[in-house]
């Protein structure tokens, strides 16, 4: 809840689509991409763009971009600009690097020696300042303040061994990956191909889906269904709404070529010796939709395990368990189940109040905060209530809710937080308040219950969060090892907990 109020959010989402079979296709590629981006709207509400192509010529890109929400930008008239199309990529954005302007809206399009490319980027480069200086020293002019433009310009560089008549995109992408270790998941469109790329640490998500006939979506034989096309997305949550089934994840360091014919791994760029992967753990805690799949497990299931682990670490004498609607609901259900307490709703949300975190600066966010909840006092009057929240960042959002519950008859209000305290800034694509603003770094944290008006407050431990996330992954790996299943090697499994521990997966360059 408080994460939403305070503007802690993912930077953006990417989505691509390519039709299979004979071109020109009957598949409505621009509409598929639009619906895919709607499914990723929670990852960015500031601006969006789509670039499409017929695949015959890299000069024939069709582009539409705008500020605001997907459904406002892409209407029937604007979609007409994107036809006739056989493939395309899209992007929805909330800026963490670069200011809130249309010029920073993605996908970026740039001319190369071998024609135009379009690039969509999710993440934030940890060495963007150095790369910006390096490009400018080479005479490359930059037209935006977004670090995503740096990626586009680096991809335009010609590798030393590339022939003038043939683009070596693997070499170009590997050159980019050598220049910057993290954080990026990329879609690159050139002529009739979409390249899907994830940085070697796998910090940001990326997955592939297979478009199948709508009539086969719920059928037992859908694995044998005709492939109508391929989609690639930051999250799998939008696949069902466009008639796609989850195919697989793009692995850390993997370069995938997606064509009208198939999906092909071109290379996997390794991390430095011994470094674990570093998928952002807050994708599980808050950013992702609960029906998305990461690392072979559903986000909802991980959040529920976090609640169960929190019940083990921080039980309390109480009559019922509830939550502030609605991102912490899976954790609250897990906590209630483990404690043997009933889960009861105590608040109802006014769904037509705008989400305050879509405002791009603090002043507008504060002005946008509205009374969002009704109180279901009959459910808790005279009772001891445990409220599960996804995080307490500053403490000034949960406090009025506790006051509201007490005034409405709650006997006791205990707060349990399904993630550890945020103590450090993120430099890899998440907007987090300054270190000084975080409640965990302030004197009030030592008596937080009194500060926010609760009877008690306990956070989930870092170890508890990591074990909840990795439990299913380790079990699956052990099963695959016992069956000697041959999979692409991705190295040691790990997760980025930098905002919780201050331990960043790479050395930061300033």
C-alpha positions, 0 to 999 in steps of 0.5 A: 500500500505505502509503496503505491502512495510514495511513488516507489515503482518499476521504471517501465515495461516492454512488449513485442509481437511477430506473426508466424507463417505467410506475410502479410499476416492476418494477425492484428499486430498493433492491436496485440501489442496495445493489449499487451501494453495494457497488461503492463500498465502497472509498470509505467503510466507516464508515456507509451509508444509502439513501432511496427514494420512490415518486415520487408524494409527496415526503412518502413517503420511506423511509429506512434507515441504519446503521454499518458495511459495506453488506452488514451494514446492508442485509439482506433485512429492512432492504430491506423498509423501502425498498419500494415504490420507483421511485427512490432515492439512497444513500451510503457514508461515511468521515468527514473532516468530522464525527465518526463517528456515525449522526447524520452518516450520509447521505443527509440528509432535510430539509423544504422549502417544496415538500416533502422533499428527500434529499441525498447528498454526496461531498466537503468544503466549503472554506468550511464554517466560514463557511457554518456561521456564516452559516446560524446567523446566519439562525436555521438550527439544525444537528443534525450536525457534517457539512458535508453538512448545510450543503448540505442547508440551503442547498438549502432556502433559497427563491430571491428569484424563486421562486413559492410553488407551484413550486420552482425547483431550478436557482435553488436549486442555483445559489445553493448553487454561488455560496455554495461553489465546491468540493468536492462531487458531489451527488445531490438527490432531490425527488418523481419527480426525481434531480438530479446536480450537480458543482461547477464545478471537478469536484473529485469524480467523478460519472457516469451509467449506463443500465440495460438488459435483462441479456440485452443486456449483451454483445450487439452491439445494446445501444445500441438496447436498451430503457432500464430505468432510469438510475443515477448514481454516484461511479464507474462500476465498479459498473455491470456488476454491476447490468446498467448500461452507462456513459452519460457523465460529469457535467461540472464545474459541470453540473446534470443532471435525471434522470427516468423519461423521460430525462437532461437538462442544465439548466445548466452553472455556469462557473468564474471566468475562466481557472480550469482544472478541478481533478479530484482527481489522487489518484483516479487514483493510489489512491482509485478502483477500476482498472476505473472510467472518468474523463474518458474513460479507464480508471483502470487505463490511467492507472496503467500509464502512470504506471509506464511514465513512472516507468521513463523517469524512474528506471531501475535495474539489476535482475533483476525488478519486483514490487509490494506487492499490489495497488493498484500492480500496474498501475504495476508492469506498466507499469514492467516492460514499459518496462524490459524486465524480468519482472514477478514476484510476491514477496509474497502477501496474506492477504485475510482480514485486515481492512483497517486503514484502516476504523478511524476513529481512529489508535489503532484503526488501529494496533491493527488492523495485522496481518501481511498477507503471505506471502513467495514467496522462490523467486521472488527469492532472490539477485536484485535486486528493484524494488518499485513502490509507489503512495506512501510517506507516512510510511515506516513501512509499506514498511520492514518489507516491505523487511526481510522481502524481504532476510531472505528472500534478496533481493540488492538492494531498490530502491523506485520510487514511482508518485506524487510525495511528498505534502507538503501536507494536503487540504481537499477530502475526503481524509483526509491525515496532518498536514504534520509527519507526512508523510515528505517534510517531515521530515529523514529524506527527504533520505536516505530509502533509508537510513531505510527500508532500501532500496538506492534510492528514487525517486518519480515527478515531479509533471510525470510524473504529470500527463502520464500522466493528461492524455496520453489526454485531450489526444489525445481533445480534439485528435481532437474538435477536428479532427472539430469534434465539438460537446460541452458546453464545460467550459473548460481541463482541469486536475487538483488536485495540491494535496497534492503542490504546495500549489497549491490550486484555490481560495483557502482560507477560515478 
